[in-house]
Amino acid sequence: MSGPHSVPRDPDRDPGLQPERTRLAWRRTTLSGTVATVLAVKTALHGGVSAPGIVACALACVLWLGFLGVAHRRIRALAVCADPPAFAPRHAAAAVLCTTAMAVCGAALVL
């Protein structure tokens, strides 16, 4: 596959189970993000419903959905073929942004 994000591939390279391991790692990461989001919502609403708590819950859910979208797209790409295309830098940046923002949101809820 050629394009701006393609990486030259060695035709003799056997990817083995690497795509499967990577797909499973994405699944574990989405599960961890789901648990972190549920705990953030629980923490935000523990002392009663407040405007900052609702905003924090909404932000955590939006960030989780953003990460879930990026992860689902990558999981599908890994499942379709044995030699998946390289992870696009904009998708990697979106995943990092969502993860970092979720961590900041969680830290703000704890403090």
Secondary structure as GFF3:
##gff-version 3
##sequence-region A 1 111
A	DSSP	alpha_helix	18	46	.	.	.	ID=ss1
A	DSSP	alpha_helix	51	80	.	.	.	ID=ss2
A	DSSP	alpha_helix	89	110	.	.	.	ID=ss3
###
